[in-house]
Amino acid sequence: MHRGNKDDPGGTGDAEVSHSVSQAPEEILAYWSPERMAEAVPRDIRLPAQEETEES
């Protein structure tokens, strides 16, 4: 589970974030056509700072 950085304005602090998926895997695969994949924009992923990783 990803934990946000509490100093990050867009972060979630120490709250855990999750969601449920109500679609069948087949529906998801059908949605992601080659055209949609070509137009998709990668999500911005922020990794924890090096100090945080060494403590875990």
PDB file of N, H, CA, C and O in Angstrom:
ATOM      1  N   MET A   1       0.856  -1.174   0.000  1.00  0.00           N
ATOM      2  CA  MET A   1       0.000   0.000   0.000  1.00  0.00           C
ATOM      3  C   MET A   1       0.899   1.233   0.000  1.00  0.00           C
ATOM      4  O   MET A   1       1.904   1.277   0.710  1.00  0.00           O
ATOM      5  N   HIS A   2       0.539   2.217  -0.787  1.00  0.00           N
ATOM      6  H   HIS A   2      -0.277   2.181  -1.364  1.00  0.00           H
ATOM      7  CA  HIS A   2       1.308   3.460  -0.878  1.00  0.00           C
ATOM      8  C   HIS A   2       0.942   4.376   0.277  1.00  0.00           C
ATOM      9  O   HIS A   2      -0.235   4.531   0.603  1.00  0.00           O
ATOM     10  N   ARG A   3       1.927   4.972   0.886  1.00  0.00           N
ATOM     11  H   ARG A   3       2.883   4.846   0.621  1.00  0.00           H
ATOM     12  CA  ARG A   3       1.703   5.976   1.920  1.00  0.00           C
ATOM     13  C   ARG A   3       2.215   7.301   1.395  1.00  0.00           C
ATOM     14  O   ARG A   3       3.359   7.398   0.953  1.00  0.00           O
ATOM     15  N   GLY A   4       1.368   8.328   1.440  1.00  0.00           N
ATOM     16  H   GLY A   4       0.438   8.249   1.799  1.00  0.00           H
ATOM     17  CA  GLY A   4       1.753   9.645   0.958  1.00  0.00           C
ATOM     18  C   GLY A   4       2.678  10.350   1.924  1.00  0.00           C
ATOM     19  O   GLY A   4       2.800   9.955   3.084  1.00  0.00           O
ATOM     20  N   ASN A   5       3.320  11.383   1.447  1.00  0.00           N
ATOM     21  H   ASN A   5       3.220  11.703   0.505  1.00  0.00           H
ATOM     22  CA  ASN A   5       4.205  12.195   2.263  1.00  0.00           C
ATOM     23  C   ASN A   5       3.377  13.305   2.896  1.00  0.00           C
ATOM     24  O   ASN A   5       2.746  14.084   2.181  1.00  0.00           O
ATOM     25  N   LYS A   6       3.366  13.394   4.242  1.00  0.00           N
ATOM     26  H   LYS A   6       3.878  12.762   4.823  1.00  0.00           H
ATOM     27  CA  LYS A   6       2.526  14.396   4.906  1.00  0.00           C
ATOM     28  C   LYS A   6       2.975  15.816   4.612  1.00  0.00           C
ATOM     29  O   LYS A   6       2.194  16.750   4.795  1.00  0.00           O
ATOM     30  N   ASP A   7       4.244  16.013   4.150  1.00  0.00           N
ATOM     31  H   ASP A   7       4.879  15.254   4.002  1.00  0.00           H
ATOM     32  CA  ASP A   7       4.728  17.338   3.794  1.00  0.00           C
ATOM     33  C   ASP A   7       4.349  17.714   2.366  1.00  0.00           C
ATOM     34  O   ASP A   7       4.516  18.864   1.961  1.00  0.00           O
ATOM     35  N   ASP A   8       3.845  16.762   1.611  1.00  0.00           N
ATOM     36  H   ASP A   8       3.709  15.827   1.940  1.00  0.00           H
ATOM     37  CA  ASP A   8       3.445  16.986   0.231  1.00  0.00           C
ATOM     38  C   ASP A   8       2.008  17.509   0.226  1.00  0.00           C
ATOM     39  O   ASP A   8       1.116  16.841   0.749  1.00  0.00           O
ATOM     40  N   PRO A   9       1.764  18.688  -0.353  1.00  0.00           N
ATOM     41  CA  PRO A   9       0.413  19.251  -0.334  1.00  0.00           C
ATOM     42  C   PRO A   9      -0.627  18.327  -0.968  1.00  0.00           C
ATOM     43  O   PRO A   9      -1.792  18.349  -0.571  1.00  0.00           O
ATOM     44  N   GLY A  10      -0.226  17.529  -1.932  1.00  0.00           N
ATOM     45  H   GLY A  10       0.721  17.511  -2.255  1.00  0.00           H
ATOM     46  CA  GLY A  10      -1.161  16.621  -2.578  1.00  0.00           C
ATOM     47  C   GLY A  10      -1.144  15.245  -1.951  1.00  0.00           C
ATOM     48  O   GLY A  10      -1.867  14.354  -2.397  1.00  0.00           O
ATOM     49  N   GLY A  11      -0.323  15.053  -0.911  1.00  0.00           N
ATOM     50  H   GLY A  11       0.264  15.777  -0.549  1.00  0.00           H
ATOM     51  CA  GLY A  11      -0.182  13.740  -0.287  1.00  0.00           C
ATOM     52  C   GLY A  11      -1.332  13.429   0.643  1.00  0.00           C
ATOM     53  O   GLY A  11      -2.196  14.269   0.897  1.00  0.00           O
ATOM     54  N   THR A  12      -1.327  12.218   1.143  1.00  0.00           N
ATOM     55  H   THR A  12      -0.625  11.536   0.937  1.00  0.00           H
ATOM     56  CA  THR A  12      -2.404  11.785   2.023  1.00  0.00           C
ATOM     57  C   THR A  12      -1.930  11.606   3.456  1.00  0.00           C
ATOM     58  O   THR A  12      -2.631  11.001   4.267  1.00  0.00           O
ATOM     59  N   GLY A  13      -0.747  12.125   3.780  1.00  0.00           N
ATOM     60  H   GLY A  13      -0.178  12.616   3.122  1.00  0.00           H
ATOM     61  CA  GLY A  13      -0.230  11.929   5.132  1.00  0.00           C
ATOM     62  C   GLY A  13       0.048  10.465   5.373  1.00  0.00           C
ATOM     63  O   GLY A  13       0.655   9.804   4.530  1.00  0.00           O
ATOM     64  N   ASP A  14      -0.385   9.943   6.512  1.00  0.00           N
ATOM     65  H   ASP A  14      -0.878  10.480   7.197  1.00  0.00           H
ATOM     66  CA  ASP A  14      -0.175   8.535   6.813  1.00  0.00           C
ATOM     67  C   ASP A  14      -1.385   7.685   6.462  1.00  0.00           C
ATOM     68  O   ASP A  14      -1.412   6.493   6.767  1.00  0.00           O
ATOM     69  N   ALA A  15      -2.385   8.282   5.825  1.00  0.00           N
ATOM     70  H   ALA A  15      -2.363   9.251   5.578  1.00  0.00           H
ATOM     71  CA  ALA A  15      -3.596   7.537   5.467  1.00  0.00           C
ATOM     72  C   ALA A  15      -3.299   6.553   4.346  1.00  0.00           C
ATOM     73  O   ALA A  15      -2.563   6.867   3.410  1.00  0.00           O
ATOM     74  N   GLU A  16      -3.870   5.371   4.446  1.00  0.00           N
ATOM     75  H   GLU A  16      -4.468   5.116   5.206  1.00  0.00           H
ATOM     76  CA  GLU A  16      -3.741   4.402   3.369  1.00  0.00           C
ATOM     77  C   GLU A  16      -4.841   4.667   2.349  1.00  0.00           C
ATOM     78  O   GLU A  16      -5.965   5.013   2.714  1.00  0.00           O
ATOM     79  N   VAL A  17      -4.518   4.507   1.090  1.00  0.00           N
ATOM     80  H   VAL A  17      -3.606   4.226   0.794  1.00  0.00           H
ATOM     81  CA  VAL A  17      -5.460   4.775   0.023  1.00  0.00           C
ATOM     82  C   VAL A  17      -5.715   3.484  -0.739  1.00  0.00           C
ATOM     83  O   VAL A  17      -4.780   2.771  -1.103  1.00  0.00           O
ATOM     84  N   SER A  18      -6.991   3.189  -0.977  1.00  0.00           N
ATOM     85  H   SER A  18      -7.751   3.768  -0.681  1.00  0.00           H
ATOM     86  CA  SER A  18      -7.331   2.010  -1.771  1.00  0.00           C
ATOM     87  C   SER A  18      -8.659   2.249  -2.467  1.00  0.00           C
ATOM     88  O   SER A  18      -9.385   3.186  -2.133  1.00  0.00           O
ATOM     89  N   HIS A  19      -8.970   1.412  -3.421  1.00  0.00           N
ATOM     90  H   HIS A  19      -8.380   0.651  -3.692  1.00  0.00           H
ATOM     91  CA  HIS A  19     -10.252   1.469  -4.092  1.00  0.00           C
ATOM     92  C   HIS A  19     -10.600   0.072  -4.581  1.00  0.00           C
ATOM     93  O   HIS A  19      -9.727  -0.777  -4.758  1.00  0.00           O
ATOM     94  N   SER A  20     -11.879  -0.150  -4.793  1.00  0.00           N
ATOM     95  H   SER A  20     -12.589   0.540  -4.648  1.00  0.00           H
ATOM     96  CA  SER A  20     -12.295  -1.453  -5.296  1.00  0.00           C
ATOM     97  C   SER A  20     -12.649  -1.336  -6.775  1.00  0.00           C
ATOM     98  O   SER A  20     -13.051  -0.274  -7.251  1.00  0.00           O
ATOM     99  N   VAL A  21     -12.495  -2.434  -7.483  1.00  0.00           N
ATOM    100  H   VAL A  21     -12.169  -3.296  -7.096  1.00  0.00           H
ATOM    101  CA  VAL A  21     -12.789  -2.472  -8.903  1.00  0.00           C
ATOM    102  C   VAL A  21     -14.025  -3.331  -9.096  1.00  0.00           C
ATOM    103  O   VAL A  21     -14.062  -4.487  -8.675  1.00  0.00           O
ATOM    104  N   SER A  22     -15.044  -2.756  -9.739  1.00  0.00           N
ATOM    105  H   SER A  22     -15.014  -1.816 -10.080  1.00  0.00           H
ATOM    106  CA  SER A  22     -16.289  -3.491  -9.925  1.00  0.00           C
ATOM    107  C   SER A  22     -16.405  -4.079 -11.328  1.00  0.00           C
ATOM    108  O   SER A  22     -17.386  -4.755 -11.639  1.00  0.00           O
ATOM    109  N   GLN A  23     -15.414  -3.826 -12.172  1.00  0.00           N
ATOM    110  H   GLN A  23     -14.617  -3.276 -11.919  1.00  0.00           H
ATOM    111  CA  GLN A  23     -15.463  -4.336 -13.539  1.00  0.00           C
ATOM    112  C   GLN A  23     -14.724  -5.672 -13.641  1.00  0.00           C
ATOM    113  O   GLN A  23     -13.754  -5.925 -12.926  1.00  0.00           O
ATOM    114  N   ALA A  24     -15.209  -6.506 -14.541  1.00  0.00           N
ATOM    115  H   ALA A  24     -15.996  -6.300 -15.121  1.00  0.00           H
ATOM    116  CA  ALA A  24     -14.536  -7.776 -14.812  1.00  0.00           C
ATOM    117  C   ALA A  24     -13.245  -7.494 -15.584  1.00  0.00           C
ATOM    118  O   ALA A  24     -13.181  -6.524 -16.339  1.00  0.00           O
ATOM    119  N   PRO A  25     -12.228  -8.320 -15.407  1.00  0.00           N
ATOM    120  CA  PRO A  25     -10.966  -8.114 -16.146  1.00  0.00           C
ATOM    121  C   PRO A  25     -11.185  -8.021 -17.660  1.00  0.00           C
ATOM    122  O   PRO A  25     -10.488  -7.271 -18.343  1.00  0.00           O
ATOM    123  N   GLU A  26     -12.141  -8.775 -18.176  1.00  0.00           N
ATOM    124  H   GLU A  26     -12.707  -9.384 -17.620  1.00  0.00           H
ATOM    125  CA  GLU A  26     -12.419  -8.743 -19.617  1.00  0.00           C
ATOM    126  C   GLU A  26     -12.919  -7.368 -20.054  1.00  0.00           C
ATOM    127  O   GLU A  26     -12.573  -6.893 -21.136  1.00  0.00           O
ATOM    128  N   GLU A  27     -13.739  -6.728 -19.207  1.00  0.00           N
ATOM    129  H   GLU A  27     -14.021  -7.114 -18.329  1.00  0.00           H
ATOM    130  CA  GLU A  27     -14.250  -5.387 -19.532  1.00  0.00           C
ATOM    131  C   GLU A  27     -13.117  -4.374 -19.560  1.00  0.00           C
ATOM    132  O   GLU A  27     -13.078  -3.497 -20.423  1.00  0.00           O
ATOM    133  N   ILE A  28     -12.209  -4.498 -18.627  1.00  0.00           N
ATOM    134  H   ILE A  28     -12.240  -5.211 -17.926  1.00  0.00           H
ATOM    135  CA  ILE A  28     -11.072  -3.572 -18.557  1.00  0.00           C
ATOM    136  C   ILE A  28     -10.184  -3.747 -19.782  1.00  0.00           C
ATOM    137  O   ILE A  28      -9.766  -2.763 -20.393  1.00  0.00           O
ATOM    138  N   LEU A  29      -9.895  -4.993 -20.142  1.00  0.00           N
ATOM    139  H   LEU A  29     -10.235  -5.792 -19.646  1.00  0.00           H
ATOM    140  CA  LEU A  29      -9.072  -5.254 -21.327  1.00  0.00           C
ATOM    141  C   LEU A  29      -9.748  -4.748 -22.596  1.00  0.00           C
ATOM    142  O   LEU A  29      -9.078  -4.222 -23.485  1.00  0.00           O
ATOM    143  N   ALA A  30     -11.061  -4.901 -22.690  1.00  0.00           N
ATOM    144  H   ALA A  30     -11.605  -5.328 -21.968  1.00  0.00           H
ATOM    145  CA  ALA A  30     -11.791  -4.421 -23.867  1.00  0.00           C
ATOM    146  C   ALA A  30     -11.754  -2.894 -23.952  1.00  0.00           C
ATOM    147  O   ALA A  30     -11.698  -2.341 -25.050  1.00  0.00           O
ATOM    148  N   TYR A  31     -11.785  -2.211 -22.811  1.00  0.00           N
ATOM    149  H   TYR A  31     -11.831  -2.661 -21.919  1.00  0.00           H
ATOM    150  CA  TYR A  31     -11.751  -0.746 -22.785  1.00  0.00           C
ATOM    151  C   TYR A  31     -10.435  -0.219 -23.348  1.00  0.00           C
ATOM    152  O   TYR A  31     -10.424   0.741 -24.118  1.00  0.00           O
ATOM    153  N   TRP A  32      -9.328  -0.846 -22.963  1.00  0.00           N
ATOM    154  H   TRP A  32      -9.337  -1.626 -22.337  1.00  0.00           H
ATOM    155  CA  TRP A  32      -8.017  -0.342 -23.360  1.00  0.00           C
ATOM    156  C   TRP A  32      -7.642  -0.816 -24.761  1.00  0.00           C
ATOM    157  O   TRP A  32      -6.798  -1.693 -24.945  1.00  0.00           O
ATOM    158  N   SER A  33      -8.296  -0.206 -25.729  1.00  0.00           N
ATOM    159  H   SER A  33      -8.982   0.506 -25.579  1.00  0.00           H
ATOM    160  CA  SER A  33      -8.020  -0.493 -27.140  1.00  0.00           C
ATOM    161  C   SER A  33      -6.647   0.074 -27.507  1.00  0.00           C
ATOM    162  O   SER A  33      -6.105   0.897 -26.769  1.00  0.00           O
ATOM    163  N   PRO A  34      -6.078  -0.356 -28.640  1.00  0.00           N
ATOM    164  CA  PRO A  34      -4.794   0.222 -29.075  1.00  0.00           C
ATOM    165  C   PRO A  34      -4.851   1.750 -29.205  1.00  0.00           C
ATOM    166  O   PRO A  34      -3.871   2.435 -28.913  1.00  0.00           O
ATOM    167  N   GLU A  35      -5.991   2.278 -29.642  1.00  0.00           N
ATOM    168  H   GLU A  35      -6.787   1.721 -29.879  1.00  0.00           H
ATOM    169  CA  GLU A  35      -6.126   3.735 -29.780  1.00  0.00           C
ATOM    170  C   GLU A  35      -6.081   4.420 -28.418  1.00  0.00           C
ATOM    171  O   GLU A  35      -5.411   5.441 -28.256  1.00  0.00           O
ATOM    172  N   ARG A  36      -6.794   3.861 -27.436  1.00  0.00           N
ATOM    173  H   ARG A  36      -7.338   3.032 -27.567  1.00  0.00           H
ATOM    174  CA  ARG A  36      -6.791   4.453 -26.090  1.00  0.00           C
ATOM    175  C   ARG A  36      -5.402   4.343 -25.454  1.00  0.00           C
ATOM    176  O   ARG A  36      -4.945   5.276 -24.794  1.00  0.00           O
ATOM    177  N   MET A  37      -4.741   3.218 -25.650  1.00  0.00           N
ATOM    178  H   MET A  37      -5.112   2.460 -26.187  1.00  0.00           H
ATOM    179  CA  MET A  37      -3.390   3.052 -25.094  1.00  0.00           C
ATOM    180  C   MET A  37      -2.432   4.076 -25.704  1.00  0.00           C
ATOM    181  O   MET A  37      -1.583   4.625 -25.002  1.00  0.00           O
ATOM    182  N   ALA A  38      -2.564   4.334 -27.012  1.00  0.00           N
ATOM    183  H   ALA A  38      -3.254   3.888 -27.582  1.00  0.00           H
ATOM    184  CA  ALA A  38      -1.686   5.296 -27.682  1.00  0.00           C
ATOM    185  C   ALA A  38      -1.890   6.709 -27.156  1.00  0.00           C
ATOM    186  O   ALA A  38      -0.953   7.507 -27.146  1.00  0.00           O
ATOM    187  N   GLU A  39      -3.111   7.028 -26.716  1.00  0.00           N
ATOM    188  H   GLU A  39      -3.872   6.379 -26.724  1.00  0.00           H
ATOM    189  CA  GLU A  39      -3.415   8.370 -26.212  1.00  0.00           C
ATOM    190  C   GLU A  39      -3.264   8.500 -24.697  1.00  0.00           C
ATOM    191  O   GLU A  39      -3.402   9.595 -24.152  1.00  0.00           O
ATOM    192  N   ALA A  40      -2.984   7.395 -24.017  1.00  0.00           N
ATOM    193  H   ALA A  40      -2.872   6.505 -24.459  1.00  0.00           H
ATOM    194  CA  ALA A  40      -2.893   7.411 -22.555  1.00  0.00           C
ATOM    195  C   ALA A  40      -1.687   8.230 -22.093  1.00  0.00           C
ATOM    196  O   ALA A  40      -0.645   8.254 -22.748  1.00  0.00           O
ATOM    197  N   VAL A  41      -1.853   8.895 -20.958  1.00  0.00           N
ATOM    198  H   VAL A  41      -2.699   8.875 -20.426  1.00  0.00           H
ATOM    199  CA  VAL A  41      -0.791   9.695 -20.349  1.00  0.00           C
ATOM    200  C   VAL A  41      -0.381   8.994 -19.050  1.00  0.00           C
ATOM    201  O   VAL A  41      -1.237   8.710 -18.212  1.00  0.00           O
ATOM    202  N   PRO A  42       0.917   8.709 -18.867  1.00  0.00           N
ATOM    203  CA  PRO A  42       1.345   8.044 -17.638  1.00  0.00           C
ATOM    204  C   PRO A  42       1.004   8.865 -16.397  1.00  0.00           C
ATOM    205  O   PRO A  42       1.043  10.095 -16.425  1.00  0.00           O
ATOM    206  N   ARG A  43       0.679   8.186 -15.335  1.00  0.00           N
ATOM    207  H   ARG A  43       0.647   7.187 -15.313  1.00  0.00           H
ATOM    208  CA  ARG A  43       0.392   8.838 -14.063  1.00  0.00           C
ATOM    209  C   ARG A  43       1.695   9.300 -13.430  1.00  0.00           C
ATOM    210  O   ARG A  43       2.720   8.629 -13.550  1.00  0.00           O
ATOM    211  N   ASP A  44       1.656  10.438 -12.761  1.00  0.00           N
ATOM    212  H   ASP A  44       0.823  10.983 -12.664  1.00  0.00           H
ATOM    213  CA  ASP A  44       2.823  10.950 -12.047  1.00  0.00           C
ATOM    214  C   ASP A  44       3.004  10.116 -10.784  1.00  0.00           C
ATOM    215  O   ASP A  44       2.133  10.101  -9.914  1.00  0.00           O
ATOM    216  N   ILE A  45       4.128   9.429 -10.688  1.00  0.00           N
ATOM    217  H   ILE A  45       4.835   9.441 -11.394  1.00  0.00           H
ATOM    218  CA  ILE A  45       4.397   8.586  -9.521  1.00  0.00           C
ATOM    219  C   ILE A  45       5.550   9.201  -8.742  1.00  0.00           C
ATOM    220  O   ILE A  45       6.613   9.479  -9.296  1.00  0.00           O
ATOM    221  N   ARG A  46       5.325   9.410  -7.457  1.00  0.00           N
ATOM    222  H   ARG A  46       4.461   9.185  -7.007  1.00  0.00           H
ATOM    223  CA  ARG A  46       6.369   9.956  -6.585  1.00  0.00           C
ATOM    224  C   ARG A  46       6.871   8.858  -5.664  1.00  0.00           C
ATOM    225  O   ARG A  46       6.095   8.259  -4.920  1.00  0.00           O
ATOM    226  N   LEU A  47       8.149   8.599  -5.714  1.00  0.00           N
ATOM    227  H   LEU A  47       8.780   9.086  -6.318  1.00  0.00           H
ATOM    228  CA  LEU A  47       8.752   7.587  -4.861  1.00  0.00           C
ATOM    229  C   LEU A  47       9.151   8.210  -3.529  1.00  0.00           C
ATOM    230  O   LEU A  47       9.403   9.413  -3.463  1.00  0.00           O
ATOM    231  N   PRO A  48       9.210   7.409  -2.467  1.00  0.00           N
ATOM    232  CA  PRO A  48       9.622   7.968  -1.174  1.00  0.00           C
ATOM    233  C   PRO A  48      11.076   8.427  -1.223  1.00  0.00           C
ATOM    234  O   PRO A  48      11.876   7.924  -2.012  1.00  0.00           O
ATOM    235  N   ALA A  49      11.399   9.388  -0.370  1.00  0.00           N
ATOM    236  H   ALA A  49      10.749   9.797   0.271  1.00  0.00           H
ATOM    237  CA  ALA A  49      12.769   9.880  -0.288  1.00  0.00           C
ATOM    238  C   ALA A  49      13.695   8.749   0.152  1.00  0.00           C
ATOM    239  O   ALA A  49      13.252   7.805   0.806  1.00  0.00           O
ATOM    240  N   GLN A  50      14.958   8.836  -0.195  1.00  0.00           N
ATOM    241  H   GLN A  50      15.318   9.603  -0.726  1.00  0.00           H
ATOM    242  CA  GLN A  50      15.928   7.784   0.104  1.00  0.00           C
ATOM    243  C   GLN A  50      15.989   7.465   1.601  1.00  0.00           C
ATOM    244  O   GLN A  50      16.091   6.297   1.977  1.00  0.00           O
ATOM    245  N   GLU A  51      15.928   8.496   2.465  1.00  0.00           N
ATOM    246  H   GLU A  51      15.845   9.445   2.160  1.00  0.00           H
ATOM    247  CA  GLU A  51      16.005   8.267   3.911  1.00  0.00           C
ATOM    248  C   GLU A  51      14.847   7.392   4.380  1.00  0.00           C
ATOM    249  O   GLU A  51      15.036   6.515   5.223  1.00  0.00           O
ATOM    250  N   GLU A  52      13.647   7.623   3.841  1.00  0.00           N
ATOM    251  H   GLU A  52      13.493   8.335   3.156  1.00  0.00           H
ATOM    252  CA  GLU A  52      12.474   6.866   4.246  1.00  0.00           C
ATOM    253  C   GLU A  52      12.616   5.395   3.861  1.00  0.00           C
ATOM    254  O   GLU A  52      12.177   4.516   4.604  1.00  0.00           O
ATOM    255  N   THR A  53      13.224   5.120   2.706  1.00  0.00           N
ATOM    256  H   THR A  53      13.581   5.834   2.103  1.00  0.00           H
ATOM    257  CA  THR A  53      13.373   3.751   2.224  1.00  0.00           C
ATOM    258  C   THR A  53      14.361   2.987   3.094  1.00  0.00           C
ATOM    259  O   THR A  53      14.153   1.802   3.353  1.00  0.00           O
ATOM    260  N   GLU A  54      15.421   3.628   3.547  1.00  0.00           N
ATOM    261  H   GLU A  54      15.590   4.591   3.336  1.00  0.00           H
ATOM    262  CA  GLU A  54      16.436   2.960   4.347  1.00  0.00           C
ATOM    263  C   GLU A  54      15.914   2.604   5.739  1.00  0.00           C
ATOM    264  O   GLU A  54      16.382   1.636   6.338  1.00  0.00           O
ATOM    265  N   GLU A  55      14.943   3.378   6.270  1.00  0.00           N
ATOM    266  H   GLU A  55      14.563   4.164   5.784  1.00  0.00           H
ATOM    267  CA  GLU A  55      14.407   3.126   7.603  1.00  0.00           C
ATOM    268  C   GLU A  55      13.514   1.891   7.632  1.00  0.00           C
ATOM    269  O   GLU A  55      13.432   1.216   8.658  1.00  0.00           O
ATOM    270  N   SER A  56      12.852   1.588   6.533  1.00  0.00           N
ATOM    271  H   SER A  56      12.919   2.137   5.699  1.00  0.00           H
ATOM    272  CA  SER A  56      11.881   0.479   6.480  1.00  0.00           C
ATOM    273  C   SER A  56      12.556  -0.869   6.493  1.00  0.00           C
ATOM    274  O   SER A  56      11.881  -1.898   6.453  1.00  0.00           O
TER     275      SER A  56
END
